[in-house]
Amino acid sequence: MDGRAQGMGKRLRMLNNAIRRYMDRYSRKTEIDHLTCSNGWIIGHIAENGGSAFQKDLESEFGITRSTCSKVIILLEKKGMLKRESVSHDARLKKITLTEKSMEVFKIMQEDGDRVEARLTKGFTPQELDILYGYFDRIQANLDEAEKEQVI
């Protein structure tokens, strides 16, 4: 059957599932306290941005709701991966900071991520990857536009 007949959403979901299965099988997950991929991406984002962030930044970066983000932060805090700290200029605002434990986990995640990225991009030329990432950007822009159209 032609792949286009399956629809893009279905194909993307299938790829997402295959990537998750690959990561579950080949990651050093047992060393990183059974974090989900999403939790790992959040830790990675914070680590790559100086070791701290604000909740609204995470919501925006990952396209998640405030309540979902709050739940993830609370869970990661319970696991000793994050801590919330007050900021001097606004008592309501909490800075989310990585712990030493999460920085160690981040190093393992980087190694796993490099291995997964190498597997996913195997056989692609740099030009093909540029085109592919351009398509991903266009799909995201289409979805962002659709979401804005729903706002009254």
N, CA, C and O of each residue as an XYZ file, in Angstrom:
608
protein
N       0.852     -1.183      0.000
C       0.000      0.000      0.000
C       0.896      1.244      0.000
O       1.919      1.283      0.684
N       0.512      2.223     -0.749
C       1.218      3.498     -0.796
C       1.157      4.157      0.578
O       0.084      4.249      1.175
N       2.309      4.620      1.088
C       2.377      5.248      2.403
C       1.472      6.451      2.535
O       0.989      6.752      3.626
N       1.234      7.149      1.419
C       0.380      8.327      1.482
C      -1.063      7.973      1.778
O      -1.810      8.795      2.309
N      -1.466      6.746      1.435
C      -2.840      6.332      1.681
C      -3.121      6.196      3.176
O      -4.279      6.232      3.591
N      -2.083      6.043      3.983
C      -2.266      5.885      5.422
C      -2.485      7.219      6.126
O      -2.957      7.239      7.262
N      -2.160      8.306      5.493
C      -2.329      9.614      6.111
C      -1.113     10.002      6.940
O      -0.473      9.167      7.579
N      -0.820     11.280      6.907
C       0.376     11.769      7.584
C       0.308     11.581      9.092
O       1.286     11.151      9.702
N      -0.825     11.894      9.701
C      -0.946     11.758     11.144
C      -0.659     10.346     11.609
O       0.051     10.135     12.592
N      -1.213      9.387     10.899
C      -0.987      7.982     11.259
C       0.480      7.621     11.103
O       1.049      6.961     11.973
N       1.099      8.043     10.010
C       2.520      7.734      9.779
C       3.403      8.372     10.846
O       4.341      7.742     11.335
N       3.107      9.616     11.208
C       3.899     10.272     12.250
C       3.738      9.555     13.583
O       4.703      9.399     14.330
N       2.519      9.122     13.879
C       2.271      8.384     15.124
C       3.036      7.063     15.125
O       3.599      6.668     16.146
N       3.057      6.388     13.990
C       3.790      5.130     13.881
C       5.286      5.354     14.091
O       5.945      4.576     14.781
N       5.815      6.414     13.496
C       7.230      6.752     13.691
C       7.518      7.077     15.153
O       8.520      6.628     15.709
N       6.643      7.853     15.765
C       6.802      8.200     17.172
C       6.843      6.941     18.038
O       7.689      6.816     18.923
N       5.930      6.016     17.778
C       5.903      4.770     18.535
C       7.175      3.955     18.314
O       7.728      3.395     19.261
N       7.636      3.888     17.076
C       8.853      3.131     16.765
C      10.074      3.751     17.455
O      10.940      3.033     17.955
N      10.135      5.065     17.477
C      11.252      5.750     18.143
C      11.212      5.474     19.640
O      12.247      5.205     20.251
N      10.035      5.538     20.227
C       9.903      5.251     21.667
C      10.323      3.813     21.984
O      11.019      3.568     22.968
N       9.894      2.862     21.139
C      10.288      1.469     21.366
C      11.799      1.312     21.266
O      12.410      0.623     22.082
N      12.400      1.950     20.268
C      13.850      1.896     20.097
C      14.546      2.465     21.333
O      15.492      1.872     21.852
N      14.078      3.601     21.792
C      14.695      4.230     22.961
C      14.513      3.368     24.209
O      15.425      3.258     25.029
N      13.353      2.765     24.349
C      13.117      1.893     25.501
C      14.066      0.695     25.490
O      14.544      0.271     26.543
N      14.336      0.155     24.314
C      15.206     -1.019     24.199
C      16.675     -0.686     24.366
O      17.415     -1.443     24.995
N      17.109      0.442     23.809
C      18.541      0.697     23.692
C      19.073      1.835     24.554
O      20.266      2.134     24.509
N      18.217      2.465     25.328
C      18.707      3.540     26.186
C      19.226      2.961     27.489
O      18.956      1.806     27.820
N      19.962      3.759     28.214
C      20.457      3.372     29.534
C      19.444      3.816     30.578
O      19.792      4.386     31.612
N      18.185      3.539     30.279
C      17.057      4.023     31.064
C      17.131      3.612     32.534
O      16.749      4.385     33.413
N      17.612      2.417     32.802
C      17.673      1.971     34.195
C      18.605      2.858     35.017
O      18.473      2.950     36.237
N      19.543      3.506     34.338
C      20.464      4.391     35.042
C      19.871      5.778     35.275
O      20.438      6.585     36.012
N      18.755      6.045     34.660
C      18.197      7.396     34.783
C      16.834      7.399     35.453
O      15.953      8.184     35.104
N      16.677      6.501     36.428
C      15.530      6.553     37.337
C      14.180      6.476     36.634
O      13.220      7.122     37.054
N      14.106      5.690     35.569
C      12.845      5.433     34.872
C      12.120      6.719     34.433
O      10.907      6.836     34.602
N      12.839      7.642     33.893
C      12.224      8.855     33.369
C      11.584      8.569     32.015
O      12.089      7.750     31.246
N      10.492      9.232     31.729
C       9.902      9.125     30.401
C      10.720      9.971     29.437
O      11.520     10.810     29.851
N      10.510      9.743     28.160
C      11.202     10.550     27.147
C      10.871     12.031     27.325
O      11.745     12.892     27.217
N       9.609     12.310     27.596
C       9.191     13.705     27.768
C       9.905     14.359     28.953
O      10.332     15.511     28.877
N      10.028     13.603     30.049
C      10.747     14.137     31.214
C      12.192     14.410     30.846
O      12.763     15.428     31.238
N      12.772     13.504     30.099
C      14.154     13.661     29.663
C      14.344     14.881     28.787
O      15.336     15.598     28.918
N      13.390     15.122     27.887
C      13.494     16.295     27.022
C      13.417     17.583     27.843
O      14.101     18.559     27.536
N      12.598     17.585     28.867
C      12.492     18.770     29.717
C      13.804     19.007     30.461
O      14.303     20.132     30.499
N      14.362     17.955     31.050
C      15.660     18.092     31.719
C      16.708     18.559     30.727
O      17.508     19.443     31.034
N      16.707     17.968     29.539
C      17.662     18.364     28.504
C      17.538     19.817     28.117
O      18.541     20.515     27.970
N      16.316     20.276     27.950
C      16.090     21.679     27.575
C      16.622     22.619     28.655
O      17.282     23.615     28.358
N      16.326     22.290     29.899
C      16.791     23.147     30.995
C      18.314     23.138     31.052
O      18.937     24.187     31.212
N      18.917     21.954     30.921
C      20.378     21.842     30.972
C      21.036     22.638     29.852
O      22.047     23.306     30.066
N      20.463     22.564     28.668
C      21.031     23.264     27.516
C      20.814     24.770     27.575
O      21.396     25.518     26.789
N      19.981     25.209     28.503
C      19.710     26.640     28.645
C      20.195     27.170     29.990
O      19.538     28.004     30.612
N      21.340     26.682     30.428
C      21.973     27.235     31.612
C      21.600     26.588     32.930
O      22.044     27.054     33.979
N      20.800     25.531     32.915
C      20.477     24.819     34.140
C      19.254     25.316     34.889
O      18.917     24.780     35.945
N      18.582     26.333     34.361
C      17.356     26.800     35.002
C      16.396     27.354     33.948
O      16.793     27.727     32.844
N      15.132     27.392     34.329
C      14.091     27.885     33.424
C      12.875     28.249     34.254
O      12.826     27.991     35.457
N      11.900     28.849     33.600
C      10.616     29.133     34.217
C       9.562     28.251     33.554
O       9.714     27.848     32.401
N       8.503     27.957     34.288
C       7.471     27.061     33.784
C       6.920     27.537     32.450
O       6.731     26.728     31.542
N       6.661     28.819     32.312
C       6.081     29.319     31.061
C       7.003     29.043     29.863
O       6.534     28.843     28.743
N       8.325     29.037     30.116
C       9.269     28.723     29.038
C       9.113     27.271     28.592
O       9.160     26.974     27.398
N       8.927     26.371     29.555
C       8.749     24.952     29.235
C       7.432     24.725     28.501
O       7.372     23.956     27.541
N       6.381     25.397     28.958
C       5.076     25.278     28.304
C       5.192     25.670     26.837
O       4.674     24.984     25.956
N       5.868     26.766     26.589
C       6.029     27.273     25.233
C       6.920     26.361     24.395
O       6.584     26.035     23.256
N       8.035     25.956     24.947
C       9.003     25.132     24.219
C       8.407     23.799     23.781
O       8.669     23.337     22.670
N       7.608     23.180     24.647
C       7.106     21.842     24.363
C       5.641     21.811     23.945
O       5.095     20.741     23.677
N       5.003     22.976     23.888
C       3.610     23.035     23.455
C       2.687     22.262     24.379
O       1.774     21.572     23.926
N       2.933     22.384     25.690
C       2.108     21.683     26.668
C       1.329     22.692     27.503
O       1.697     23.863     27.599
N       0.251     22.213     28.099
C      -0.590     23.100     28.897
C       0.062     23.383     30.248
O       0.991     22.695     30.670
N      -0.443     24.392     30.897
C       0.063     24.779     32.211
C      -0.102     23.637     33.223
O       0.805     23.357     34.006
N      -1.263     22.987     33.197
C      -1.507     21.916     34.167
C      -0.593     20.715     33.907
O      -0.085     20.110     34.851
N      -0.385     20.371     32.650
C       0.512     19.263     32.315
C       1.928     19.582     32.770
O       2.608     18.741     33.358
N       2.358     20.785     32.496
C       3.699     21.206     32.889
C       3.859     21.160     34.405
O       4.879     20.692     34.909
N       2.871     21.637     35.122
C       2.914     21.611     36.589
C       3.063     20.185     37.111
O       3.861     19.929     38.013
N       2.300     19.266     36.544
C       2.366     17.869     36.973
C       3.763     17.292     36.745
O       4.300     16.590     37.602
N       4.340     17.593     35.589
C       5.683     17.084     35.275
C       6.713     17.666     36.241
O       7.585     16.947     36.728
N       6.614     18.945     36.512
C       7.560     19.596     37.434
C       7.448     18.985     38.826
O       8.464     18.707     39.463
N       6.241     18.775     39.297
C       6.040     18.177     40.626
C       6.642     16.772     40.665
O       7.323     16.416     41.627
N       6.396     15.977     39.629
C       6.933     14.620     39.565
C       8.468     14.641     39.571
O       9.105     13.894     40.314
N       9.044     15.496     38.742
C      10.507     15.562     38.668
C      11.111     16.102     39.959
O      12.227     15.739     40.330
N      10.379     16.955     40.628
C      10.841     17.462     41.923
C      10.841     16.323     42.957
O      11.777     16.197     43.746
N       9.798     15.507     42.946
C       9.724     14.366     43.868
C      10.850     13.366     43.618
O      11.338     12.729     44.551
N      11.259     13.231     42.360
C      12.344     12.316     42.008
C      13.727     12.916     42.265
O      14.746     12.271     42.020
N      13.754     14.147     42.755
C      15.031     14.778     43.049
C      15.759     15.315     41.831
O      16.970     15.533     41.873
N      15.028     15.530     40.746
C      15.637     16.008     39.502
C      15.575     17.527     39.357
O      16.416     18.126     38.687
N      14.587     18.142     39.980
C      14.399     19.590     39.882
C      14.160     20.157     41.266
O      13.752     19.452     42.189
N      14.422     21.439     41.388
C      13.990     22.160     42.579
C      13.437     23.504     42.118
O      13.882     24.076     41.123
N      12.461     23.985     42.867
C      11.850     25.278     42.559
C      12.361     26.289     43.564
O      12.402     26.036     44.768
N      12.750     27.444     43.041
C      13.289     28.505     43.890
C      12.560     29.805     43.603
O      12.233     30.109     42.456
N      12.312     30.561     44.649
C      11.693     31.877     44.473
C      12.699     32.821     43.830
O      13.911     32.666     43.977
N      12.165     33.794     43.119
C      13.018     34.835     42.543
C      12.753     36.142     43.283
O      11.637     36.391     43.739
N      13.766     36.957     43.397
C      13.660     38.159     44.222
C      12.670     39.192     43.680
O      12.034     39.902     44.459
N      12.535     39.282     42.369
C      11.705     40.331     41.781
C      10.214     39.993     41.705
O       9.408     40.868     41.389
N       9.821     38.715     41.993
C       8.408     38.345     41.930
C       8.183     37.105     42.793
O       8.610     36.011     42.424
N       7.526     37.264     43.920
C       7.324     36.166     44.869
C       6.476     35.037     44.273
O       6.579     33.889     44.706
N       5.646     35.359     43.291
C       4.793     34.341     42.671
C       5.553     33.450     41.704
O       5.146     32.321     41.430
N       6.660     33.969     41.191
C       7.428     33.287     40.156
C       8.437     32.333     40.774
O       9.137     32.692     41.721
N       8.516     31.120     40.243
C       9.473     30.124     40.718
C      10.408     29.743     39.571
O       9.975     29.406     38.469
N      11.699     29.808     39.869
C      12.696     29.372     38.902
C      12.891     27.871     39.102
O      13.035     27.401     40.231
N      12.895     27.133     38.013
C      13.091     25.689     38.056
C      14.564     25.429     37.753
O      15.083     25.842     36.716
N      15.225     24.736     38.677
C      16.659     24.513     38.568
C      16.948     23.016     38.623
O      16.300     22.273     39.359
N      17.924     22.587     37.838
C      18.332     21.188     37.856
C      19.167     20.895     39.099
O      19.867     21.766     39.616
N      19.078     19.658     39.563
C      19.889     19.208     40.689
C      21.146     18.511     40.146
O      21.268     18.286     38.942
N      22.060     18.180     41.032
C      23.262     17.449     40.622
C      22.876     16.103     40.012
O      23.465     15.661     39.026
N      21.881     15.464     40.616
C      21.396     14.176     40.104
C      20.917     14.301     38.662
O      21.235     13.454     37.827
N      20.155     15.350     38.365
C      19.631     15.509     37.006
C      20.739     15.865     36.016
O      20.631     15.538     34.834
N      21.793     16.523     36.473
C      22.913     16.826     35.577
C      23.653     15.540     35.194
O      24.114     15.403     34.060
N      23.765     14.610     36.127
C      24.361     13.303     35.815
C      23.481     12.555     34.823
O      23.979     11.945     33.877
N      22.178     12.606     35.044
C      21.225     11.976     34.130
C      21.320     12.616     32.752
O      21.243     11.921     31.740
N      21.483     13.920     32.705
C      21.574     14.622     31.433
C      22.751     14.111     30.597
O      22.630     13.974     29.380
N      23.860     13.835     31.226
C      25.026     13.306     30.489
C      24.700     11.960     29.851
O      25.066     11.710     28.703
N      24.018     11.102     30.588
C      23.609      9.800     30.040
C      22.622     10.004     28.894
O      22.709      9.340     27.861
N      21.685     10.928     29.087
C      20.683     11.207     28.057
C      21.339     11.729     26.782
O      20.908     11.392     25.679
N      22.375     12.549     26.928
C      23.067     13.063     25.752
C      23.674     11.922     24.945
O      23.587     11.899     23.717
N      24.287     10.981     25.647
C      24.872      9.829     24.960
C      23.790      9.018     24.249
O      23.955      8.630     23.093
N      22.686      8.764     24.945
C      21.567      8.043     24.332
C      21.007      8.825     23.149
O      20.728      8.253     22.095
N      20.845     10.121     23.324
C      20.297     10.964     22.263
C      21.172     10.971     21.028
O      20.674     10.922     19.903
N      22.479     11.031     21.238
C      23.405     11.001     20.096
C      23.281      9.687     19.336
O      23.311      9.667     18.106
N      23.142      8.586     20.078
C      23.012      7.270     19.455
C      21.687      7.174     18.673
O      21.664      6.668     17.551
N      20.604      7.654     19.260
C      19.303      7.620     18.579
C      19.329      8.506     17.336
O      18.856      8.110     16.271
N      19.882      9.700     17.483
C      19.947     10.624     16.342
C      20.749     10.013     15.195
O      20.375     10.148     14.031
N      21.852      9.340     15.526
C      22.662      8.686     14.491
C      21.858      7.595     13.792
O      21.959      7.424     12.577
N      21.060      6.860     14.561
C      20.244      5.792     13.973
C      19.155      6.373     13.084
O      18.922      5.879     11.981
N      18.486      7.421     13.558
C      17.383      8.016     12.795
C      17.849      8.671     11.504
O      17.125      8.671     10.508
N      19.039      9.221     11.517
C      19.517      9.978     10.352
C      20.457      9.167      9.468
O      20.987      9.687      8.486
N      20.666      7.905      9.806
C      21.558      7.036      9.036
C      21.119      7.000      7.570
O      19.953      6.750      7.266
N      22.062      7.251      6.679
C      21.781      7.178      5.251
C      21.243      8.456      4.632
O      21.072      8.520      3.415
N      20.972      9.471      5.436
C      20.504     10.758      4.911
C      21.700     11.664      4.648
O      22.655     11.685      5.424
N      21.643     12.398      3.567
C      22.661     13.413      3.318
C      22.303     14.663      4.126
O      21.149     14.828      4.524
N      23.269     15.538      4.371
C      22.937     16.794      5.057
C      21.838     17.580      4.340
O      20.996     18.202      4.988
N      21.845     17.553      3.018
C      20.813     18.274      2.259
C      19.441     17.644      2.472
O      18.448     18.359      2.610
N      19.373     16.322      2.502
C      18.097     15.650      2.744
C      17.571     15.971      4.141
O      16.370     16.164      4.330
N      18.475     16.025      5.112
C      18.050     16.368      6.476
C      17.534     17.792      6.545
O      16.549     18.057      7.234
N      18.182     18.719      5.841
C      17.697     20.099      5.807
C      16.278     20.150      5.243
O      15.420     20.862      5.765
N      16.040     19.400      4.188
C      14.710     19.370      3.577
C      13.703     18.757      4.547
O      12.610     19.292      4.731
N      14.071     17.637      5.166
C      13.181     16.958      6.109
C      12.815     17.873      7.271
O      11.642     17.984      7.628
N      13.809     18.530      7.863
C      13.529     19.432      8.980
C      12.680     20.618      8.528
O      11.872     21.137      9.297
N      12.863     21.040      7.292
C      12.000     22.088      6.731
C      10.552     21.626      6.662
O       9.635     22.396      6.947
N      10.350     20.368      6.284
C       8.988     19.812      6.259
C       8.396     19.764      7.661
O       7.229     20.103      7.861
N       9.208     19.339      8.636
C       8.723     19.314     10.022
C       8.294     20.714     10.463
O       7.249     20.885     11.090
N       9.112     21.709     10.127
C       8.782     23.093     10.484
C       7.475     23.532      9.835
O       6.664     24.218     10.459
N       7.275     23.137      8.589
C       6.051     23.517      7.879
C       4.828     22.842      8.507
O       3.780     23.469      8.658
N       4.964     21.582      8.865
C       3.857     20.880      9.528
C       3.515     21.579     10.839
O       2.342     21.798     11.139
N       4.550     21.936     11.632
C       4.314     22.616     12.902
C       3.644     23.973     12.680
O       2.734     24.348     13.419
N       4.094     24.705     11.663
C       3.483     26.003     11.355
C       2.012     25.827     10.968
O       1.168     26.631     11.362
N       1.706     24.788     10.204
C       0.313     24.520      9.824
C      -0.545     24.251     11.063
O      -1.670     24.739     11.170
N      -0.003     23.474     11.989
C      -0.754     23.168     13.210
C      -0.893     24.405     14.095
O      -1.949     24.630     14.688
N       0.171     25.208     14.185
C       0.100     26.455     14.959
C      -0.965     27.381     14.382
O      -1.735     27.990     15.126
N      -1.008     27.484     13.058
C      -2.010     28.325     12.402
C      -3.417     27.828     12.685
O      -4.322     28.619     12.949
N      -3.598     26.516     12.628
C      -4.907     25.935     12.895
C      -5.338     26.218     14.322
O      -6.511     26.494     14.575
N      -4.409     26.155     15.249
C      -4.742     26.432     16.652
C      -5.155     27.894     16.838
O      -6.084     28.189     17.590
N      -4.469     28.796     16.159
C      -4.824     30.216     16.257
C      -6.204     30.486     15.667
O      -6.938     31.348     16.151
N      -6.547     29.746     14.622
C      -7.857     29.939     13.996
C      -8.998     29.509     14.912
O     -10.125     29.978     14.759
N      -8.715     28.623     15.861
C      -9.730     28.151     16.795
C     -10.028     29.178     17.896
O     -11.062     29.097     18.559
N      -9.126     30.136     18.087
C      -9.320     31.144     19.127
C     -10.370     32.141     18.667
O     -10.326     32.629     17.538
N     -11.303     32.436     19.541
C     -12.378     33.372     19.188
C     -12.047     34.752     19.688
O     -12.827     35.684     19.491
